[in-house]
Every structure is written in C-alpha cells, then in structure tokens.
C-alpha cells in the first residue's frame, strides 16, 4: 500500500493485477490522474476507487470517462 512519498497507485499495476488474479477485491484511494489508467488496466469487477476531484464538474466528467472506459473494457473481453 503506497503512502506519503510513495509512487502513485497507477505504478502499482503489477501488484494490483496479482491481487485481482487471486480473486480478491481491491479497495484503494487514488488521485484523479490515476483513475483512467487503472480503469484501462484492471478488470472493473471488484475494484473500489476512492477519489477526490477538484470540483463537482470535474468529478462528474471523470465518472463519465470511467463509465466509457470500463464499458469498453468489458466489451473487449
């Protein structure tokens, strides 16, 4: 688990994939810039991401982008 001064969550992808492969859920706190790379590289099933967006509008835009990314990822399976 990264903490202060550690790499951003998107750089923990090998560890996160290993967790998913073991059948466990992932519950992480991420920065807004980590959300889409994680959505693109992880199975959206069983992933909970906590994120604080700078504004309501930016948060809503990020949610729309996440939905598109996750939907596209599910269809490509």
mmCIF file of the N, C-alpha and C atoms, coordinates in Angstrom:
data_MODEL
# 
_entry.id   MODEL 
# 
loop_
_atom_site.group_PDB 
_atom_site.id 
_atom_site.type_symbol 
_atom_site.label_atom_id 
_atom_site.label_alt_id 
_atom_site.label_comp_id 
_atom_site.label_asym_id 
_atom_site.label_entity_id 
_atom_site.label_seq_id 
_atom_site.pdbx_PDB_ins_code 
_atom_site.Cartn_x 
_atom_site.Cartn_y 
_atom_site.Cartn_z 
_atom_site.occupancy 
_atom_site.B_iso_or_equiv 
_atom_site.pdbx_formal_charge 
_atom_site.auth_seq_id 
_atom_site.auth_comp_id 
_atom_site.auth_asym_id 
_atom_site.auth_atom_id 
_atom_site.pdbx_PDB_model_num 
ATOM 1   N N  . UNK A 1 1  ? 0.844   -1.180  0.000   1.00 0.00 ? 1  UNK A N  1 
ATOM 2   C CA . UNK A 1 1  ? 0.000   0.000   0.000   1.00 0.00 ? 1  UNK A CA 1 
ATOM 3   C C  . UNK A 1 1  ? 0.883   1.235   0.000   1.00 0.00 ? 1  UNK A C  1 
ATOM 4   N N  . UNK A 1 2  ? 0.744   2.073   -1.001  1.00 0.00 ? 2  UNK A N  1 
ATOM 5   C CA . UNK A 1 2  ? 1.564   3.280   -1.023  1.00 0.00 ? 2  UNK A CA 1 
ATOM 6   C C  . UNK A 1 2  ? 1.123   4.273   0.044   1.00 0.00 ? 2  UNK A C  1 
ATOM 7   N N  . UNK A 1 3  ? 2.041   5.080   0.456   1.00 0.00 ? 3  UNK A N  1 
ATOM 8   C CA . UNK A 1 3  ? 1.747   6.122   1.436   1.00 0.00 ? 3  UNK A CA 1 
ATOM 9   C C  . UNK A 1 3  ? 2.415   7.407   1.002   1.00 0.00 ? 3  UNK A C  1 
ATOM 10  N N  . UNK A 1 4  ? 2.524   8.333   1.916   1.00 0.00 ? 4  UNK A N  1 
ATOM 11  C CA . UNK A 1 4  ? 3.148   9.619   1.612   1.00 0.00 ? 4  UNK A CA 1 
ATOM 12  C C  . UNK A 1 4  ? 4.550   9.410   1.055   1.00 0.00 ? 4  UNK A C  1 
ATOM 13  N N  . UNK A 1 5  ? 4.832   10.080  -0.042  1.00 0.00 ? 5  UNK A N  1 
ATOM 14  C CA . UNK A 1 5  ? 6.156   9.984   -0.653  1.00 0.00 ? 5  UNK A CA 1 
ATOM 15  C C  . UNK A 1 5  ? 6.373   8.757   -1.522  1.00 0.00 ? 5  UNK A C  1 
ATOM 16  N N  . UNK A 1 6  ? 5.362   7.925   -1.690  1.00 0.00 ? 6  UNK A N  1 
ATOM 17  C CA . UNK A 1 6  ? 5.492   6.713   -2.500  1.00 0.00 ? 6  UNK A CA 1 
ATOM 18  C C  . UNK A 1 6  ? 4.989   6.956   -3.922  1.00 0.00 ? 6  UNK A C  1 
ATOM 19  N N  . UNK A 1 7  ? 5.245   5.975   -4.780  1.00 0.00 ? 7  UNK A N  1 
ATOM 20  C CA . UNK A 1 7  ? 4.800   6.053   -6.173  1.00 0.00 ? 7  UNK A CA 1 
ATOM 21  C C  . UNK A 1 7  ? 3.279   6.158   -6.226  1.00 0.00 ? 7  UNK A C  1 
ATOM 22  N N  . UNK A 1 8  ? 2.753   6.793   -7.295  1.00 0.00 ? 8  UNK A N  1 
ATOM 23  C CA . UNK A 1 8  ? 1.288   6.851   -7.444  1.00 0.00 ? 8  UNK A CA 1 
ATOM 24  C C  . UNK A 1 8  ? 0.717   5.453   -7.678  1.00 0.00 ? 8  UNK A C  1 
ATOM 25  N N  . UNK A 1 9  ? -0.555  5.302   -7.395  1.00 0.00 ? 9  UNK A N  1 
ATOM 26  C CA . UNK A 1 9  ? -1.218  3.995   -7.471  1.00 0.00 ? 9  UNK A CA 1 
ATOM 27  C C  . UNK A 1 9  ? -1.108  3.363   -8.857  1.00 0.00 ? 9  UNK A C  1 
ATOM 28  N N  . UNK A 1 10 ? -1.092  4.177   -9.920  1.00 0.00 ? 10 UNK A N  1 
ATOM 29  C CA . UNK A 1 10 ? -1.010  3.610   -11.278 1.00 0.00 ? 10 UNK A CA 1 
ATOM 30  C C  . UNK A 1 10 ? 0.304   2.868   -11.508 1.00 0.00 ? 10 UNK A C  1 
ATOM 31  N N  . UNK A 1 11 ? 1.302   3.125   -10.687 1.00 0.00 ? 11 UNK A N  1 
ATOM 32  C CA . UNK A 1 11 ? 2.582   2.424   -10.811 1.00 0.00 ? 11 UNK A CA 1 
ATOM 33  C C  . UNK A 1 11 ? 2.619   1.122   -10.015 1.00 0.00 ? 11 UNK A C  1 
ATOM 34  N N  . UNK A 1 12 ? 1.527   0.791   -9.359  1.00 0.00 ? 12 UNK A N  1 
ATOM 35  C CA . UNK A 1 12 ? 1.402   -0.448  -8.599  1.00 0.00 ? 12 UNK A CA 1 
ATOM 36  C C  . UNK A 1 12 ? 0.612   -1.500  -9.382  1.00 0.00 ? 12 UNK A C  1 
ATOM 37  N N  . UNK A 1 13 ? 0.458   -1.299  -10.694 1.00 0.00 ? 13 UNK A N  1 
ATOM 38  C CA . UNK A 1 13 ? -0.363  -2.211  -11.500 1.00 0.00 ? 13 UNK A CA 1 
ATOM 39  C C  . UNK A 1 13 ? 0.027   -3.683  -11.366 1.00 0.00 ? 13 UNK A C  1 
ATOM 40  N N  . UNK A 1 14 ? 1.314   -4.047  -11.394 1.00 0.00 ? 14 UNK A N  1 
ATOM 41  C CA . UNK A 1 14 ? 1.628   -5.477  -11.246 1.00 0.00 ? 14 UNK A CA 1 
ATOM 42  C C  . UNK A 1 14 ? 1.092   -6.065  -9.933  1.00 0.00 ? 14 UNK A C  1 
ATOM 43  N N  . UNK A 1 15 ? 1.188   -5.320  -8.862  1.00 0.00 ? 15 UNK A N  1 
ATOM 44  C CA . UNK A 1 15 ? 0.683   -5.787  -7.563  1.00 0.00 ? 15 UNK A CA 1 
ATOM 45  C C  . UNK A 1 15 ? -0.839  -5.872  -7.599  1.00 0.00 ? 15 UNK A C  1 
ATOM 46  N N  . UNK A 1 16 ? -1.481  -4.845  -8.158  1.00 0.00 ? 16 UNK A N  1 
ATOM 47  C CA . UNK A 1 16 ? -2.940  -4.824  -8.222  1.00 0.00 ? 16 UNK A CA 1 
ATOM 48  C C  . UNK A 1 16 ? -3.469  -5.965  -9.088  1.00 0.00 ? 16 UNK A C  1 
ATOM 49  N N  . UNK A 1 17 ? -2.789  -6.252  -10.187 1.00 0.00 ? 17 UNK A N  1 
ATOM 50  C CA . UNK A 1 17 ? -3.213  -7.373  -11.051 1.00 0.00 ? 17 UNK A CA 1 
ATOM 51  C C  . UNK A 1 17 ? -3.090  -8.698  -10.301 1.00 0.00 ? 17 UNK A C  1 
ATOM 52  N N  . UNK A 1 18 ? -2.012  -8.835  -9.549  1.00 0.00 ? 18 UNK A N  1 
ATOM 53  C CA . UNK A 1 18 ? -1.800  -10.058 -8.769  1.00 0.00 ? 18 UNK A CA 1 
ATOM 54  C C  . UNK A 1 18 ? -2.928  -10.239 -7.750  1.00 0.00 ? 18 UNK A C  1 
ATOM 55  N N  . UNK A 1 19 ? -3.336  -9.151  -7.129  1.00 0.00 ? 19 UNK A N  1 
ATOM 56  C CA . UNK A 1 19 ? -4.444  -9.199  -6.173  1.00 0.00 ? 19 UNK A CA 1 
ATOM 57  C C  . UNK A 1 19 ? -5.715  -9.662  -6.882  1.00 0.00 ? 19 UNK A C  1 
ATOM 58  N N  . UNK A 1 20 ? -5.983  -9.087  -8.060  1.00 0.00 ? 20 UNK A N  1 
ATOM 59  C CA . UNK A 1 20 ? -7.183  -9.498  -8.812  1.00 0.00 ? 20 UNK A CA 1 
ATOM 60  C C  . UNK A 1 20 ? -7.105  -10.959 -9.219  1.00 0.00 ? 20 UNK A C  1 
ATOM 61  N N  . UNK A 1 21 ? -5.947  -11.383 -9.675  1.00 0.00 ? 21 UNK A N  1 
ATOM 62  C CA . UNK A 1 21 ? -5.793  -12.773 -10.105 1.00 0.00 ? 21 UNK A CA 1 
ATOM 63  C C  . UNK A 1 21 ? -6.031  -13.750 -8.968  1.00 0.00 ? 21 UNK A C  1 
ATOM 64  N N  . UNK A 1 22 ? -5.802  -13.305 -7.731  1.00 0.00 ? 22 UNK A N  1 
ATOM 65  C CA . UNK A 1 22 ? -6.031  -14.179 -6.579  1.00 0.00 ? 22 UNK A CA 1 
ATOM 66  C C  . UNK A 1 22 ? -7.505  -14.205 -6.181  1.00 0.00 ? 22 UNK A C  1 
ATOM 67  N N  . UNK A 1 23 ? -8.345  -13.399 -6.885  1.00 0.00 ? 23 UNK A N  1 
ATOM 68  C CA . UNK A 1 23 ? -9.770  -13.390 -6.617  1.00 0.00 ? 23 UNK A CA 1 
ATOM 69  C C  . UNK A 1 23 ? -10.201 -12.436 -5.516  1.00 0.00 ? 23 UNK A C  1 
ATOM 70  N N  . UNK A 1 24 ? -9.308  -11.584 -5.091  1.00 0.00 ? 24 UNK A N  1 
ATOM 71  C CA . UNK A 1 24 ? -9.631  -10.646 -4.017  1.00 0.00 ? 24 UNK A CA 1 
ATOM 72  C C  . UNK A 1 24 ? -10.077 -9.303  -4.585  1.00 0.00 ? 24 UNK A C  1 
ATOM 73  N N  . UNK A 1 25 ? -10.867 -8.584  -3.793  1.00 0.00 ? 25 UNK A N  1 
ATOM 74  C CA . UNK A 1 25 ? -11.304 -7.248  -4.190  1.00 0.00 ? 25 UNK A CA 1 
ATOM 75  C C  . UNK A 1 25 ? -10.183 -6.247  -3.924  1.00 0.00 ? 25 UNK A C  1 
ATOM 76  N N  . UNK A 1 26 ? -10.248 -5.126  -4.632  1.00 0.00 ? 26 UNK A N  1 
ATOM 77  C CA . UNK A 1 26 ? -9.293  -4.036  -4.448  1.00 0.00 ? 26 UNK A CA 1 
ATOM 78  C C  . UNK A 1 26 ? -10.071 -2.809  -4.003  1.00 0.00 ? 26 UNK A C  1 
ATOM 79  N N  . UNK A 1 27 ? -9.665  -2.220  -2.901  1.00 0.00 ? 27 UNK A N  1 
ATOM 80  C CA . UNK A 1 27 ? -10.295 -1.020  -2.356  1.00 0.00 ? 27 UNK A CA 1 
ATOM 81  C C  . UNK A 1 27 ? -9.169  -0.017  -2.124  1.00 0.00 ? 27 UNK A C  1 
ATOM 82  N N  . UNK A 1 28 ? -9.066  0.988   -3.012  1.00 0.00 ? 28 UNK A N  1 
ATOM 83  C CA . UNK A 1 28 ? -7.921  1.897   -2.976  1.00 0.00 ? 28 UNK A CA 1 
ATOM 84  C C  . UNK A 1 28 ? -8.351  3.353   -3.055  1.00 0.00 ? 28 UNK A C  1 
ATOM 85  N N  . UNK A 1 29 ? -7.503  4.210   -2.543  1.00 0.00 ? 29 UNK A N  1 
ATOM 86  C CA . UNK A 1 29 ? -7.668  5.653   -2.673  1.00 0.00 ? 29 UNK A CA 1 
ATOM 87  C C  . UNK A 1 29 ? -6.699  6.112   -3.752  1.00 0.00 ? 29 UNK A C  1 
ATOM 88  N N  . UNK A 1 30 ? -7.206  6.863   -4.717  1.00 0.00 ? 30 UNK A N  1 
ATOM 89  C CA . UNK A 1 30 ? -6.388  7.267   -5.862  1.00 0.00 ? 30 UNK A CA 1 
ATOM 90  C C  . UNK A 1 30 ? -6.511  8.755   -6.129  1.00 0.00 ? 30 UNK A C  1 
ATOM 91  N N  . UNK A 1 31 ? -5.534  9.275   -6.828  1.00 0.00 ? 31 UNK A N  1 
ATOM 92  C CA . UNK A 1 31 ? -5.576  10.650  -7.320  1.00 0.00 ? 31 UNK A CA 1 
ATOM 93  C C  . UNK A 1 31 ? -6.380  10.651  -8.626  1.00 0.00 ? 31 UNK A C  1 
ATOM 94  N N  . UNK A 1 32 ? -7.000  11.761  -8.981  1.00 0.00 ? 32 UNK A N  1 
ATOM 95  C CA . UNK A 1 32 ? -7.803  11.798  -10.211 1.00 0.00 ? 32 UNK A CA 1 
ATOM 96  C C  . UNK A 1 32 ? -7.037  11.327  -11.453 1.00 0.00 ? 32 UNK A C  1 
ATOM 97  N N  . UNK A 1 33 ? -5.762  11.657  -11.549 1.00 0.00 ? 33 UNK A N  1 
ATOM 98  C CA . UNK A 1 33 ? -4.994  11.263  -12.730 1.00 0.00 ? 33 UNK A CA 1 
ATOM 99  C C  . UNK A 1 33 ? -4.690  9.764   -12.783 1.00 0.00 ? 33 UNK A C  1 
ATOM 100 N N  . UNK A 1 34 ? -4.920  9.044   -11.685 1.00 0.00 ? 34 UNK A N  1 
ATOM 101 C CA . UNK A 1 34 ? -4.695  7.596   -11.661 1.00 0.00 ? 34 UNK A CA 1 
ATOM 102 C C  . UNK A 1 34 ? -5.926  6.807   -12.093 1.00 0.00 ? 34 UNK A C  1 
ATOM 103 N N  . UNK A 1 35 ? -7.089  7.420   -12.048 1.00 0.00 ? 35 UNK A N  1 
ATOM 104 C CA . UNK A 1 35 ? -8.344  6.691   -12.260 1.00 0.00 ? 35 UNK A CA 1 
ATOM 105 C C  . UNK A 1 35 ? -8.399  6.024   -13.631 1.00 0.00 ? 35 UNK A C  1 
ATOM 106 N N  . UNK A 1 36 ? -8.227  6.777   -14.695 1.00 0.00 ? 36 UNK A N  1 
ATOM 107 C CA . UNK A 1 36 ? -8.371  6.184   -16.033 1.00 0.00 ? 36 UNK A CA 1 
ATOM 108 C C  . UNK A 1 36 ? -7.297  5.147   -16.350 1.00 0.00 ? 36 UNK A C  1 
ATOM 109 N N  . UNK A 1 37 ? -6.014  5.390   -16.019 1.00 0.00 ? 37 UNK A N  1 
ATOM 110 C CA . UNK A 1 37 ? -5.035  4.322   -16.259 1.00 0.00 ? 37 UNK A CA 1 
ATOM 111 C C  . UNK A 1 37 ? -5.382  3.026   -15.516 1.00 0.00 ? 37 UNK A C  1 
ATOM 112 N N  . UNK A 1 38 ? -5.914  3.133   -14.306 1.00 0.00 ? 38 UNK A N  1 
ATOM 113 C CA . UNK A 1 38 ? -6.307  1.938   -13.575 1.00 0.00 ? 38 UNK A CA 1 
ATOM 114 C C  . UNK A 1 38 ? -7.514  1.276   -14.226 1.00 0.00 ? 38 UNK A C  1 
ATOM 115 N N  . UNK A 1 39 ? -8.475  2.072   -14.681 1.00 0.00 ? 39 UNK A N  1 
ATOM 116 C CA . UNK A 1 39 ? -9.647  1.523   -15.377 1.00 0.00 ? 39 UNK A CA 1 
ATOM 117 C C  . UNK A 1 39 ? -9.242  0.797   -16.653 1.00 0.00 ? 39 UNK A C  1 
ATOM 118 N N  . UNK A 1 40 ? -8.246  1.321   -17.336 1.00 0.00 ? 40 UNK A N  1 
ATOM 119 C CA . UNK A 1 40 ? -7.795  0.724   -18.593 1.00 0.00 ? 40 UNK A CA 1 
ATOM 120 C C  . UNK A 1 40 ? -7.032  -0.579  -18.375 1.00 0.00 ? 40 UNK A C  1 
ATOM 121 N N  . UNK A 1 41 ? -6.460  -0.768  -17.188 1.00 0.00 ? 41 UNK A N  1 
ATOM 122 C CA . UNK A 1 41 ? -5.573  -1.897  -16.962 1.00 0.00 ? 41 UNK A CA 1 
ATOM 123 C C  . UNK A 1 41 ? -6.055  -2.927  -15.957 1.00 0.00 ? 41 UNK A C  1 
ATOM 124 N N  . UNK A 1 42 ? -7.163  -2.660  -15.294 1.00 0.00 ? 42 UNK A N  1 
ATOM 125 C CA . UNK A 1 42 ? -7.702  -3.611  -14.320 1.00 0.00 ? 42 UNK A CA 1 
ATOM 126 C C  . UNK A 1 42 ? -9.110  -4.014  -14.724 1.00 0.00 ? 42 UNK A C  1 
ATOM 127 N N  . UNK A 1 43 ? -9.512  -5.210  -14.316 1.00 0.00 ? 43 UNK A N  1 
ATOM 128 C CA . UNK A 1 43 ? -10.887 -5.635  -14.507 1.00 0.00 ? 43 UNK A CA 1 
ATOM 129 C C  . UNK A 1 43 ? -11.736 -4.795  -13.561 1.00 0.00 ? 43 UNK A C  1 
ATOM 130 N N  . UNK A 1 44 ? -12.759 -4.101  -14.066 1.00 0.00 ? 44 UNK A N  1 
ATOM 131 C CA . UNK A 1 44 ? -13.545 -3.228  -13.204 1.00 0.00 ? 44 UNK A CA 1 
ATOM 132 C C  . UNK A 1 44 ? -14.343 -3.965  -12.125 1.00 0.00 ? 44 UNK A C  1 
ATOM 133 N N  . UNK A 1 45 ? -14.567 -5.258  -12.306 1.00 0.00 ? 45 UNK A N  1 
ATOM 134 C CA . UNK A 1 45 ? -15.292 -6.035  -11.300 1.00 0.00 ? 45 UNK A CA 1 
ATOM 135 C C  . UNK A 1 45 ? -14.436 -6.167  -10.048 1.00 0.00 ? 45 UNK A C  1 
ATOM 136 N N  . UNK A 1 46 ? -15.010 -5.806  -8.923  1.00 0.00 ? 46 UNK A N  1 
ATOM 137 C CA . UNK A 1 46 ? -14.287 -5.979  -7.665  1.00 0.00 ? 46 UNK A CA 1 
ATOM 138 C C  . UNK A 1 46 ? -13.288 -4.893  -7.348  1.00 0.00 ? 46 UNK A C  1 
ATOM 139 N N  . UNK A 1 47 ? -13.373 -3.742  -8.031  1.00 0.00 ? 47 UNK A N  1 
ATOM 140 C CA . UNK A 1 47 ? -12.475 -2.630  -7.745  1.00 0.00 ? 47 UNK A CA 1 
ATOM 141 C C  . UNK A 1 47 ? -13.290 -1.458  -7.206  1.00 0.00 ? 47 UNK A C  1 
ATOM 142 N N  . UNK A 1 48 ? -12.881 -0.962  -6.060  1.00 0.00 ? 48 UNK A N  1 
ATOM 143 C CA . UNK A 1 48 ? -13.487 0.225   -5.475  1.00 0.00 ? 48 UNK A CA 1 
ATOM 144 C C  . UNK A 1 48 ? -12.397 1.287   -5.422  1.00 0.00 ? 48 UNK A C  1 
ATOM 145 N N  . UNK A 1 49 ? -12.652 2.427   -6.048  1.00 0.00 ? 49 UNK A N  1 
ATOM 146 C CA . UNK A 1 49 ? -11.689 3.531   -6.035  1.00 0.00 ? 49 UNK A CA 1 
ATOM 147 C C  . UNK A 1 49 ? -12.301 4.724   -5.327  1.00 0.00 ? 49 UNK A C  1 
ATOM 148 N N  . UNK A 1 50 ? -11.565 5.263   -4.394  1.00 0.00 ? 50 UNK A N  1 
ATOM 149 C CA . UNK A 1 50 ? -11.958 6.484   -3.693  1.00 0.00 ? 50 UNK A CA 1 
ATOM 150 C C  . UNK A 1 50 ? -11.103 7.608   -4.261  1.00 0.00 ? 50 UNK A C  1 
ATOM 151 N N  . UNK A 1 51 ? -11.736 8.697   -4.653  1.00 0.00 ? 51 UNK A N  1 
ATOM 152 C CA . UNK A 1 51 ? -11.001 9.781   -5.305  1.00 0.00 ? 51 UNK A CA 1 
ATOM 153 C C  . UNK A 1 51 ? -11.678 11.108  -4.992  1.00 0.00 ? 51 UNK A C  1 
ATOM 154 N N  . UNK A 1 52 ? -10.895 12.125  -4.722  1.00 0.00 ? 52 UNK A N  1 
ATOM 155 C CA . UNK A 1 52 ? -11.415 13.470  -4.515  1.00 0.00 ? 52 UNK A CA 1 
ATOM 156 C C  . UNK A 1 52 ? -11.097 14.305  -5.746  1.00 0.00 ? 52 UNK A C  1 
ATOM 157 N N  . UNK A 1 53 ? -12.127 14.716  -6.451  1.00 0.00 ? 53 UNK A N  1 
ATOM 158 C CA . UNK A 1 53 ? -11.946 15.568  -7.626  1.00 0.00 ? 53 UNK A CA 1 
ATOM 159 C C  . UNK A 1 53 ? -11.877 17.026  -7.163  1.00 0.00 ? 53 UNK A C  1 
ATOM 160 N N  . UNK A 1 54 ? -11.191 17.861  -7.933  1.00 0.00 ? 54 UNK A N  1 
ATOM 161 C CA . UNK A 1 54 ? -11.080 19.276  -7.563  1.00 0.00 ? 54 UNK A CA 1 
ATOM 162 C C  . UNK A 1 54 ? -12.412 20.026  -7.535  1.00 0.00 ? 54 UNK A C  1 
ATOM 163 N N  . UNK A 1 55 ? -13.397 19.559  -8.306  1.00 0.00 ? 55 UNK A N  1 
ATOM 164 C CA . UNK A 1 55 ? -14.710 20.212  -8.330  1.00 0.00 ? 55 UNK A CA 1 
ATOM 165 C C  . UNK A 1 55 ? -15.767 19.170  -8.683  1.00 0.00 ? 55 UNK A C  1 
ATOM 166 N N  . UNK A 1 56 ? -17.019 19.528  -8.447  1.00 0.00 ? 56 UNK A N  1 
ATOM 167 C CA . UNK A 1 56 ? -18.131 18.637  -8.787  1.00 0.00 ? 56 UNK A CA 1 
ATOM 168 C C  . UNK A 1 56 ? -18.128 18.360  -10.285 1.00 0.00 ? 56 UNK A C  1 
ATOM 169 N N  . UNK A 1 57 ? -17.927 19.404  -11.082 1.00 0.00 ? 57 UNK A N  1 
ATOM 170 C CA . UNK A 1 57 ? -17.940 19.246  -12.541 1.00 0.00 ? 57 UNK A CA 1 
ATOM 171 C C  . UNK A 1 57 ? -16.834 18.297  -12.997 1.00 0.00 ? 57 UNK A C  1 
ATOM 172 N N  . UNK A 1 58 ? -15.634 18.451  -12.438 1.00 0.00 ? 58 UNK A N  1 
ATOM 173 C CA . UNK A 1 58 ? -14.529 17.574  -12.830 1.00 0.00 ? 58 UNK A CA 1 
ATOM 174 C C  . UNK A 1 58 ? -14.777 16.146  -12.358 1.00 0.00 ? 58 UNK A C  1 
ATOM 175 N N  . UNK A 1 59 ? -15.395 15.994  -11.195 1.00 0.00 ? 59 UNK A N  1 
ATOM 176 C CA . UNK A 1 59 ? -15.739 14.667  -10.702 1.00 0.00 ? 59 UNK A CA 1 
ATOM 177 C C  . UNK A 1 59 ? -16.758 13.982  -11.595 1.00 0.00 ? 59 UNK A C  1 
ATOM 178 N N  . UNK A 1 60 ? -17.757 14.724  -12.016 1.00 0.00 ? 60 UNK A N  1 
ATOM 179 C CA . UNK A 1 60 ? -18.774 14.157  -12.913 1.00 0.00 ? 60 UNK A CA 1 
ATOM 180 C C  . UNK A 1 60 ? -18.180 13.800  -14.267 1.00 0.00 ? 60 UNK A C  1 
ATOM 181 N N  . UNK A 1 61 ? -17.281 14.636  -14.778 1.00 0.00 ? 61 UNK A N  1 
ATOM 182 C CA . UNK A 1 61 ? -16.621 14.336  -16.057 1.00 0.00 ? 61 UNK A CA 1 
ATOM 183 C C  . UNK A 1 61 ? -15.768 13.072  -15.925 1.00 0.00 ? 61 UNK A C  1 
ATOM 184 N N  . UNK A 1 62 ? -15.080 12.935  -14.805 1.00 0.00 ? 62 UNK A N  1 
ATOM 185 C CA . UNK A 1 62 ? -14.256 11.744  -14.574 1.00 0.00 ? 62 UNK A CA 1 
ATOM 186 C C  . UNK A 1 62 ? -15.131 10.493  -14.501 1.00 0.00 ? 62 UNK A C  1 
ATOM 187 N N  . UNK A 1 63 ? -16.269 10.588  -13.843 1.00 0.00 ? 63 UNK A N  1 
ATOM 188 C CA . UNK A 1 63 ? -17.193 9.449   -13.780 1.00 0.00 ? 63 UNK A CA 1 
ATOM 189 C C  . UNK A 1 63 ? -17.681 9.042   -15.168 1.00 0.00 ? 63 UNK A C  1 
ATOM 190 N N  . UNK A 1 64 ? -17.990 10.030  -16.020 1.00 0.00 ? 64 UNK A N  1 
ATOM 191 C CA . UNK A 1 64 ? -18.417 9.708   -17.396 1.00 0.00 ? 64 UNK A CA 1 
ATOM 192 C C  . UNK A 1 64 ? -17.291 9.010   -18.162 1.00 0.00 ? 64 UNK A C  1 
ATOM 193 N N  . UNK A 1 65 ? -16.068 9.485   -17.998 1.00 0.00 ? 65 UNK A N  1 
ATOM 194 C CA . UNK A 1 65 ? -14.929 8.860   -18.675 1.00 0.00 ? 65 UNK A CA 1 
ATOM 195 C C  . UNK A 1 65 ? -14.703 7.439   -18.155 1.00 0.00 ? 65 UNK A C  1 
ATOM 196 N N  . UNK A 1 66 ? -14.839 7.266   -16.844 1.00 0.00 ? 66 UNK A N  1 
ATOM 197 C CA . UNK A 1 66 ? -14.686 5.929   -16.250 1.00 0.00 ? 66 UNK A CA 1 
ATOM 198 C C  . UNK A 1 66 ? -15.711 4.968   -16.822 1.00 0.00 ? 66 UNK A C  1 
ATOM 199 N N  . UNK A 1 67 ? -16.959 5.428   -16.915 1.00 0.00 ? 67 UNK A N  1 
ATOM 200 C CA . UNK A 1 67 ? -18.020 4.569   -17.431 1.00 0.00 ? 67 UNK A CA 1 
ATOM 201 C C  . UNK A 1 67 ? -17.709 4.118   -18.852 1.00 0.00 ? 67 UNK A C  1 
ATOM 202 N N  . UNK A 1 68 ? -17.264 5.050   -19.702 1.00 0.00 ? 68 UNK A N  1 
ATOM 203 C CA . UNK A 1 68 ? -16.909 4.699   -21.081 1.00 0.00 ? 68 UNK A CA 1 
ATOM 204 C C  . UNK A 1 68 ? -15.759 3.706   -21.115 1.00 0.00 ? 68 UNK A C  1 
ATOM 205 N N  . UNK A 1 69 ? -14.735 3.963   -20.322 1.00 0.00 ? 69 UNK A N  1 
ATOM 206 C CA . UNK A 1 69 ? -13.553 3.103   -20.302 1.00 0.00 ? 69 UNK A CA 1 
ATOM 207 C C  . UNK A 1 69 ? -13.900 1.705   -19.807 1.00 0.00 ? 69 UNK A C  1 
ATOM 208 N N  . UNK A 1 70 ? -14.640 1.625   -18.714 1.00 0.00 ? 70 UNK A N  1 
ATOM 209 C CA . UNK A 1 70 ? -14.995 0.322   -18.154 1.00 0.00 ? 70 UNK A CA 1 
ATOM 210 C C  . UNK A 1 70 ? -15.930 -0.454  -19.077 1.00 0.00 ? 70 UNK A C  1 
ATOM 211 N N  . UNK A 1 71 ? -16.875 0.243   -19.701 1.00 0.00 ? 71 UNK A N  1 
ATOM 212 C CA . UNK A 1 71 ? -17.790 -0.412  -20.641 1.00 0.00 ? 71 UNK A CA 1 
ATOM 213 C C  . UNK A 1 71 ? -17.011 -0.964  -21.834 1.00 0.00 ? 71 UNK A C  1 
ATOM 214 N N  . UNK A 1 72 ? -16.095 -0.186  -22.365 1.00 0.00 ? 72 UNK A N  1 
ATOM 215 C CA . UNK A 1 72 ? -15.281 -0.653  -23.493 1.00 0.00 ? 72 UNK A CA 1 
ATOM 216 C C  . UNK A 1 72 ? -14.419 -1.838  -23.091 1.00 0.00 ? 72 UNK A C  1 
ATOM 217 N N  . UNK A 1 73 ? -13.887 -1.813  -21.896 1.00 0.00 ? 73 UNK A N  1 
ATOM 218 C CA . UNK A 1 73 ? -13.041 -2.908  -21.416 1.00 0.00 ? 73 UNK A CA 1 
ATOM 219 C C  . UNK A 1 73 ? -13.858 -4.200  -21.268 1.00 0.00 ? 73 UNK A C  1 
ATOM 220 N N  . UNK A 1 74 ? -15.076 -4.087  -20.742 1.00 0.00 ? 74 UNK A N  1 
ATOM 221 C CA . UNK A 1 74 ? -15.933 -5.269  -20.594 1.00 0.00 ? 74 UNK A CA 1 
ATOM 222 C C  . UNK A 1 74 ? -16.287 -5.872  -21.953 1.00 0.00 ? 74 UNK A C  1 
ATOM 223 N N  . UNK A 1 75 ? -16.567 -5.001  -22.936 1.00 0.00 ? 75 UNK A N  1 
ATOM 224 C CA . UNK A 1 75 ? -16.940 -5.486  -24.275 1.00 0.00 ? 75 UNK A CA 1 
ATOM 225 C C  . UNK A 1 75 ? -15.784 -6.175  -24.969 1.00 0.00 ? 75 UNK A C  1 
ATOM 226 N N  . UNK A 1 76 ? -14.533 -5.783  -24.645 1.00 0.00 ? 76 UNK A N  1 
ATOM 227 C CA . UNK A 1 76 ? -13.373 -6.357  -25.319 1.00 0.00 ? 76 UNK A CA 1 
ATOM 228 C C  . UNK A 1 76 ? -12.977 -7.722  -24.742 1.00 0.00 ? 76 UNK A C  1 
ATOM 229 N N  . UNK A 1 77 ? -13.633 -8.127  -23.655 1.00 0.00 ? 77 UNK A N  1 
ATOM 230 C CA . UNK A 1 77 ? -13.300 -9.425  -23.043 1.00 0.00 ? 77 UNK A CA 1 
ATOM 231 C C  . UNK A 1 77 ? -13.844 -10.568 -23.840 1.00 0.00 ? 77 UNK A C  1 
# 
